[in-house]
Amino acid sequence: MSESEIKRRTDAAAEAYKSPRVRWVTARSQVKVEIDEKRYRQVVDQIIHDEIEREMIKGAMKEKGPLTISEISQLTGLEASGIMQHIIVLRKRGTLTEAGEKDRQYLYKLS
C-alpha cells in the first residue's frame, strides 16, 4: 500500500469515527445488557468498515470534485458494486447529489 493510500485511509477512518453512528455502536453503555458478544463485534466491525469507505468516497470528491462510480473506484480502490450502496446511503443522508452525466454514467458531488 502506498504512502498516499495509507494517508487517505487514515484520514477516512478519522472522519468515520466522528460519525454518531460509529460512536454509538462502539461506546459501551452503563446499562448491563445480555448480548451475543461475537454478533455485536461483527455488527460494529461492519458499521465501522462501511463508514470508513463512505469517508473515502467523500474524500475523493473533496479532492477531485464530481465523480462517476468508475472514477470513485479508481481513486479509492473500492469495488464499483459496493460504491453504489454507499452512494444510496450518502444520498439519503443528503451528503451527495447527482451532478449530471459523464461518459454515460451519473456524476455525484458533495451537497
VOGU-3710 file (C-alpha; in Angstrom, 3 decimals, decimal comma):
1> mseseikrrt> 0,000/0,000/0,000  1,422/3,383/-0,985  2,013/6,215/1,447  -0,783/8,271/-0,143  -3,182/5,311/0,151  -2,324/4,883/3,836  -2,897/8,603/4,422  -6,223/8,521/2,528  -7,435/5,524/4,567  -6,226/7,029/7,841
11> daaaeayksp> -7,999/10,307/7,092  -11,173/8,400/6,187  -11,008/6,396/9,423  -10,548/9,560/11,483  -13,609/11,128/9,827  -15,642/7,919/10,216  -15,051/7,894/13,961  -16,697/11,316/14,157  -19,926/9,744/12,905  -22,659/9,486/15,558
21> rvrwvtarsq> -23,457/6,007/14,217  -19,903/4,771/14,842  -19,630/6,465/18,231  -22,944/4,938/19,297  -22,046/1,347/18,409  -18,517/1,493/19,759  -19,429/3,051/23,101  -20,274/0,696/25,942  -23,473/1,568/27,739  -23,617/1,783/31,519
31> vkveidekry> -26,710/-0,417/31,368  -25,919/-4,099/31,735  -27,487/-5,953/28,818  -27,102/-9,554/27,757  -25,729/-9,560/24,211  -24,088/-12,023/21,905  -20,574/-10,563/22,004  -19,485/-12,205/18,744  -22,512/-10,892/16,832  -22,111/-7,453/18,413
41> rqvvdqiihd> -18,465/-7,311/17,300  -19,423/-8,341/13,750  -22,046/-5,591/13,539  -19,682/-2,961/14,950  -16,898/-4,014/12,572  -19,246/-3,824/9,559  -20,554/-0,388/10,545  -17,034/0,954/11,013  -15,944/-0,579/7,703  -18,907/0,995/5,873
51> eieremikga> -18,337/4,418/7,407  -14,625/4,361/6,543  -15,440/3,512/2,926  -18,024/6,330/2,822  -15,430/8,767/4,122  -13,024/7,560/1,415  -15,687/8,326/-1,207  -16,319/11,766/0,260  -12,576/12,417/0,444  -12,160/11,563/-3,245
61> mkekgpltis> -14,946/14,011/-4,106  -13,436/16,741/-1,929  -10,160/16,258/-3,765  -11,418/15,863/-7,349  -14,968/17,280/-7,454  -17,908/15,449/-9,055  -17,102/11,834/-9,912  -18,675/8,790/-11,533  -18,761/5,439/-9,771  -15,937/4,208/-12,034
71> eisqltglea> -13,795/7,210/-11,119  -14,512/6,723/-7,416  -13,498/3,080/-7,750  -10,219/4,011/-9,451  -9,385/6,671/-6,852  -10,295/4,646/-3,768  -9,663/1,054/-4,815  -13,209/0,143/-3,745  -15,398/-2,194/-5,797  -17,925/-0,391/-8,003
81> sgimqhiivl> -20,780/-2,624/-6,761  -20,138/-1,610/-3,162  -19,781/2,053/-4,062  -23,348/2,149/-5,366  -24,637/1,001/-1,976  -22,663/3,769/-0,285  -23,962/6,322/-2,821  -27,529/5,351/-1,929  -26,864/5,856/1,794  -24,997/9,131/1,272
91> rkrgtlteag> -27,808/10,463/-0,941  -30,410/9,536/1,691  -28,344/11,409/4,286  -28,228/14,441/1,991  -24,442/14,261/1,724  -24,337/13,646/-2,051  -26,412/14,694/-5,027  -26,381/13,916/-8,725  -24,331/16,384/-10,739  -25,158/15,349/-14,297
101> ekdrqylykl> -23,653/12,695/-16,532  -20,240/11,843/-17,924  -19,422/9,002/-20,310  -22,987/7,644/-19,928  -22,592/7,420/-16,133  -24,086/9,563/-13,401  -21,820/12,084/-11,744  -22,106/12,559/-7,982  -20,981/15,545/-5,943  -20,955/16,585/-2,316
111> s> -24,025/18,556/-1,283
//
